Amino acid sequence: MYDRTDADRGTWAIRCTDARFILTTPDLTTPSRIERATRMSPGTEGMVLGFLGVLTFSFTLPLTRIAAPELGGFFIGIGRAILAAVLACLVLWWRRDRLPDRRYWRPIVIVALGTVFGFGPLSSIAMQSLPAVHGAVVVGLLPAATAMMAVLRAGEHPKPAFWVACAFGVVAVLIFAAAQGAGKPQVGDLWLLGAVAMAALGYAEGARISRDLGGWRVISWALVFSIPALLVIMLLILLSSGMPSGSTQDWLCFTYLGSMSMYLGFFPWYRGMVLGGVARVGQLQLVQPVLSLVWAWWLLHESISPGTALAAVLVIASTALTRLTRD
């Protein structure tokens, strides 16, 4: 009896049994050796997806800085959320996703307050007057602020070193803001700090319920829950100041902010944390302010002074220390 199969190599096989010849095909459901060798491990895939999410978010402040002077910070902050909400409706309809249980409604509203009505409008208003490199340094405090908010809402009792690391980052940002504002923080800094605080609240609450709902569902339903208020606010904006006029570049930036920064960027980010682990993939946020500085230099030709670079390093160090000392 002659029996030889080579399906694992993706070739045809001939079996000779009792003088009968049978031509068989490879098992296409079994991964080949080449596929198994080239397939990424879940941890590696998680890091790649996480970096893709961070890369997507890193363009937010520079592109907002381009569009905000012409379109208006408040219009961008609300308008991009409406665009993201439309995409969320399409995705939820396509996936036939059901409304979350009532016990999740309050947390979803908190996520919406922080990410939809907080960070977007406040950071957009700030970017009307502040350079993108300045904003990147201040917003670089967001990961540490999110960790602090998660600790407070969870009732955890981390080591004193955790609070020292958080305070270190806040002091570094305040000193930087004062130095840039001739001895005192500028109004835009207050808007940015408010944006960071609101986003930290939304991110911390979202991370908590993402364990049950999944990250993409949390941001999707937060946007959908926000639609009535968003439409009312946008109507008031249009009645008071009319439809803004901007260049093609301004509207392209607006489209990116609404589709990518506000919504689609969360898909690889949350999926990456599921595959690679929240702690490990979350470290990639340390790269985001650095990338934002590079894009501000490249797209806006903003200079990065030694003081700005030093402040960015201190904020990144604060975030790293926060993660190391939380447990």
C-alpha positions as CSV (number, residue, x, y, z in Angstrom):
1,M,0.0,0.0,0.0
2,Y,1.4,3.4,-1.0
3,D,0.1,6.4,1.1
4,R,1.7,9.8,0.9
5,T,0.0,13.1,1.7
6,D,1.6,16.5,1.5
7,A,-1.3,18.7,2.2
8,D,0.6,20.7,4.8
9,R,2.7,22.0,1.9
10,G,-0.3,23.0,-0.1
11,T,0.3,20.3,-2.8
12,W,-1.9,17.7,-4.3
13,A,-1.6,14.1,-2.9
14,I,-2.1,10.7,-4.5
15,R,-3.1,7.7,-2.5
16,C,-2.9,4.2,-3.8
17,T,-4.9,1.7,-1.8
18,D,-6.0,-1.7,-3.1
19,A,-5.2,-0.8,-6.7
20,R,-7.5,2.3,-6.5
21,F,-6.0,5.7,-7.2
22,I,-7.7,8.6,-5.4
23,L,-6.7,12.2,-6.1
24,T,-7.1,14.3,-3.0
25,T,-6.7,18.0,-2.3
26,P,-5.0,19.7,0.6
27,D,-6.8,20.5,3.8
28,L,-7.3,24.2,3.3
29,T,-8.6,24.6,6.8
30,T,-5.3,23.7,8.3
31,P,-2.7,26.5,8.4
32,S,0.4,25.6,6.4
33,R,3.9,25.6,7.9
34,I,4.7,28.8,6.1
35,E,1.6,30.5,7.5
36,R,2.4,29.3,11.0
37,A,5.9,30.5,10.7
38,T,4.9,34.0,9.5
39,R,1.8,34.5,11.8
40,M,2.4,37.0,14.6
41,S,1.9,36.0,18.2
42,P,-1.0,37.7,20.0
43,G,1.4,39.8,22.0
44,T,3.2,41.1,18.9
45,E,0.0,41.7,17.1
46,G,-1.3,43.6,20.1
47,M,1.7,45.8,20.1
48,V,1.4,46.5,16.4
49,L,-2.3,47.3,16.6
50,G,-1.7,49.5,19.7
51,F,1.0,51.4,17.9
52,L,-1.4,52.0,15.0
53,G,-3.9,53.4,17.4
54,V,-1.3,55.7,19.0
55,L,-0.2,56.8,15.6
56,T,-3.7,57.7,14.6
57,F,-4.3,59.7,17.8
58,S,-0.9,61.5,17.5
59,F,-2.2,63.6,14.6
60,T,-5.1,65.0,16.5
61,L,-3.5,68.2,18.0
62,P,-1.6,69.2,14.9
63,L,-4.6,68.8,12.6
64,T,-6.8,70.5,15.1
65,R,-4.3,73.4,15.1
66,I,-4.6,73.6,11.3
67,A,-8.4,73.7,11.1
68,A,-9.4,75.5,14.4
69,P,-8.5,79.1,13.4
70,E,-10.8,79.0,10.4
71,L,-13.6,76.6,11.4
72,G,-13.7,77.4,15.1
73,G,-12.7,75.3,18.0
74,F,-16.2,74.7,19.3
75,F,-17.6,73.8,15.8
76,I,-14.7,71.3,15.4
77,G,-15.2,69.8,18.8
78,I,-19.0,69.2,18.3
79,G,-18.9,68.6,14.6
80,R,-16.3,65.9,14.7
81,A,-18.3,64.1,17.4
82,I,-21.4,64.2,15.1
83,L,-19.4,62.7,12.2
84,A,-18.1,60.0,14.5
85,A,-21.6,59.3,15.8
86,V,-22.8,58.8,12.2
87,L,-20.1,56.2,11.7
88,A,-20.9,54.6,15.0
89,C,-24.5,54.2,14.0
90,L,-23.5,52.6,10.7
91,V,-21.2,50.1,12.5
92,L,-23.7,49.2,15.1
93,W,-26.4,48.7,12.5
94,W,-24.1,46.6,10.3
95,R,-23.2,44.4,13.3
96,R,-26.8,44.2,14.5
97,D,-25.6,45.2,17.9
98,R,-28.2,45.4,20.7
99,L,-28.6,48.2,23.2
100,P,-26.4,47.6,26.3
101,D,-28.1,46.6,29.5
102,R,-29.5,49.5,31.6
103,R,-26.8,49.0,34.2
104,Y,-24.3,50.2,31.7
105,W,-26.1,53.4,30.7
106,R,-24.7,55.6,33.5
107,P,-21.1,54.6,32.8
108,I,-21.6,55.2,29.1
109,V,-23.0,58.7,29.8
110,I,-19.9,59.4,31.9
111,V,-17.7,58.2,29.0
112,A,-19.6,60.5,26.7
113,L,-19.2,63.5,29.0
114,G,-15.5,63.0,29.2
115,T,-14.5,62.0,25.7
116,V,-17.3,63.5,23.5
117,F,-18.3,66.7,25.3
118,G,-15.1,67.2,27.2
119,F,-11.8,66.5,25.5
120,G,-12.9,67.3,21.9
121,P,-14.4,70.8,22.3
122,L,-12.0,71.9,25.1
123,S,-8.9,70.8,23.2
124,S,-10.1,72.3,20.0
125,I,-10.8,75.7,21.7
126,A,-7.3,75.6,23.1
127,M,-5.7,74.9,19.7
128,Q,-7.1,78.1,18.4
129,S,-4.5,80.0,20.2
130,L,-1.8,77.6,21.4
131,P,0.9,76.0,19.2
132,A,0.5,72.3,18.6
133,V,3.9,71.5,20.2
134,H,2.7,73.3,23.4
135,G,-0.5,71.3,23.4
136,A,1.4,68.0,22.8
137,V,3.3,68.6,26.1
138,V,0.2,69.4,28.2
139,V,-1.9,66.5,26.7
140,G,1.1,64.2,27.3
141,L,-0.1,64.2,30.9
142,L,-3.3,62.4,29.9
143,P,-2.1,58.8,30.5
144,A,-1.0,59.7,34.0
145,A,-4.2,61.6,34.6
146,T,-6.2,58.5,33.4
147,A,-4.3,56.3,35.8
148,M,-5.0,58.7,38.7
149,M,-8.7,58.9,37.8
150,A,-8.9,55.1,37.6
151,V,-7.4,54.8,41.1
152,L,-9.8,57.3,42.6
153,R,-12.9,55.7,41.0
154,A,-11.8,52.2,41.9
155,G,-11.0,53.1,45.5
156,E,-7.5,51.7,45.2
157,H,-4.7,52.6,47.6
158,P,-1.5,52.7,45.6
159,K,1.9,53.4,47.0
160,P,2.9,57.0,47.9
161,A,5.3,56.9,45.0
162,F,2.3,56.8,42.6
163,W,1.0,60.1,43.9
164,V,4.5,61.6,43.8
165,A,4.8,60.6,40.2
166,C,1.5,62.1,39.4
167,A,2.4,65.4,41.2
168,F,5.7,65.4,39.4
169,G,4.0,65.4,36.0
170,V,1.5,68.1,37.0
171,V,4.2,70.4,38.3
172,A,6.3,69.9,35.2
173,V,3.3,70.9,33.0
174,L,2.5,74.0,35.2
175,I,6.1,75.2,35.1
176,F,6.2,74.7,31.4
177,A,2.9,76.5,30.9
178,A,4.0,79.4,33.1
179,A,7.4,79.7,31.3
180,Q,5.6,79.8,27.9
181,G,3.1,82.3,29.2
182,A,5.5,84.9,30.6
183,G,5.1,83.9,34.2
184,K,1.6,82.5,34.3
185,P,-0.4,79.9,32.4
186,Q,-2.3,81.1,29.4
187,V,-6.1,80.7,28.9
188,G,-5.5,78.0,26.4
189,D,-3.6,76.0,29.1
190,L,-6.7,76.1,31.3
191,W,-8.7,74.7,28.4
192,L,-6.2,71.9,27.8
193,L,-6.0,71.0,31.5
194,G,-9.8,70.8,31.6
195,A,-9.7,68.6,28.4
196,V,-7.1,66.3,30.1
197,A,-9.2,66.0,33.2
198,M,-12.4,65.2,31.3
199,A,-10.8,62.7,29.0
200,A,-9.2,61.0,32.0
201,L,-12.6,60.5,33.5
202,G,-14.0,59.2,30.3
203,Y,-11.1,56.9,29.6
204,A,-11.0,55.5,33.1
205,E,-14.8,54.8,33.1
206,G,-14.6,53.3,29.6
207,A,-11.7,51.0,30.5
208,R,-13.8,49.7,33.5
209,I,-16.8,48.7,31.4
210,S,-14.8,47.6,28.4
211,R,-14.1,44.4,30.2
212,D,-17.8,43.5,29.7
213,L,-18.9,45.4,26.6
214,G,-15.7,45.6,24.6
215,G,-13.9,48.9,23.9
216,W,-15.3,49.6,20.4
217,R,-18.9,49.1,21.7
218,V,-18.3,51.5,24.6
219,I,-17.1,54.4,22.3
220,S,-19.8,53.6,19.8
221,W,-22.7,53.7,22.2
222,A,-21.2,56.8,24.0
223,L,-21.4,58.6,20.6
224,V,-24.9,57.3,19.9
225,F,-26.1,58.4,23.4
226,S,-24.7,61.8,22.7
227,I,-26.5,62.4,19.4
228,P,-29.5,64.4,20.7
229,A,-27.4,66.8,22.7
230,L,-24.8,67.1,19.9
231,L,-27.5,68.1,17.4
232,V,-29.0,70.7,19.7
233,I,-25.6,72.3,20.4
234,M,-24.6,72.3,16.7
235,L,-27.9,73.9,15.8
236,L,-27.2,76.7,18.3
237,I,-23.7,77.1,16.9
238,L,-25.0,77.5,13.4
239,L,-27.8,79.9,14.4
240,S,-25.4,82.1,16.3
241,S,-22.4,82.2,13.9
242,G,-23.5,80.4,10.7
243,M,-21.7,77.7,8.8
244,P,-18.0,78.3,9.0
245,S,-16.0,78.6,5.8
246,G,-12.6,77.0,5.5
247,S,-10.2,75.7,2.9
248,T,-10.1,72.2,1.5
249,Q,-7.2,71.4,3.9
250,D,-9.3,72.6,6.9
251,W,-12.2,70.3,6.0
252,L,-9.9,67.3,5.3
253,C,-8.4,67.8,8.8
254,F,-11.9,68.0,10.2
255,T,-12.8,64.7,8.4
256,Y,-9.8,63.0,9.9
257,L,-10.6,64.2,13.4
258,G,-14.2,63.0,13.2
259,S,-13.5,59.6,11.5
260,M,-10.1,58.6,12.8
261,S,-9.2,60.5,16.0
262,M,-12.8,60.4,17.4
263,Y,-13.8,56.9,16.4
264,L,-11.9,54.5,14.1
265,G,-8.6,54.9,15.9
266,F,-10.1,53.3,18.9
267,F,-10.6,50.0,17.1
268,P,-6.9,49.0,16.7
269,W,-6.2,50.6,20.1
270,Y,-8.7,48.6,22.1
271,R,-8.1,45.4,20.1
272,G,-4.4,45.8,20.7
273,M,-4.9,46.0,24.5
274,V,-7.0,42.9,24.4
275,L,-4.3,40.9,22.5
276,G,-1.2,42.3,24.1
277,G,-2.4,43.3,27.6
278,V,-3.5,46.6,28.9
279,A,-0.3,47.3,30.9
280,R,2.1,46.3,28.1
281,V,0.3,48.0,25.2
282,G,-0.6,51.0,27.3
283,Q,3.0,51.9,27.5
284,L,2.9,52.9,23.9
285,Q,1.1,56.0,25.0
286,L,4.5,57.3,26.0
287,V,5.3,57.7,22.3
288,Q,2.2,59.8,21.5
289,P,3.5,63.2,22.6
290,V,6.8,62.6,20.8
291,L,5.0,61.8,17.6
292,S,2.7,64.8,18.0
293,L,5.8,67.0,18.4
294,V,7.2,65.6,15.2
295,W,4.0,66.2,13.2
296,A,3.7,69.7,14.5
297,W,7.3,70.4,13.4
298,W,6.7,68.7,10.0
299,L,3.1,69.9,9.2
300,L,3.1,73.3,10.9
301,H,6.8,74.1,10.8
302,E,6.7,74.9,14.6
303,S,10.0,75.0,16.3
304,I,10.7,72.7,19.3
305,S,12.7,74.7,21.8
306,P,15.0,73.0,24.4
307,G,12.5,74.0,27.1
308,T,9.6,72.2,25.2
309,A,11.7,69.1,24.7
310,L,12.7,69.0,28.3
311,A,9.1,69.4,29.4
312,A,8.0,66.6,27.1
313,V,10.7,64.3,28.6
314,L,9.6,65.1,32.1
315,V,5.9,64.5,31.3
316,I,6.8,61.2,29.6
317,A,8.9,60.2,32.6
318,S,6.1,61.0,34.9
319,T,3.7,58.8,33.0
320,A,6.2,55.9,33.0
321,L,6.7,56.3,36.8
322,T,3.0,56.4,37.3
323,R,2.6,53.0,35.5
324,L,5.5,51.5,37.4
325,T,4.3,52.6,40.9
326,R,0.6,52.0,40.6
327,D,0.7,48.4,41.9
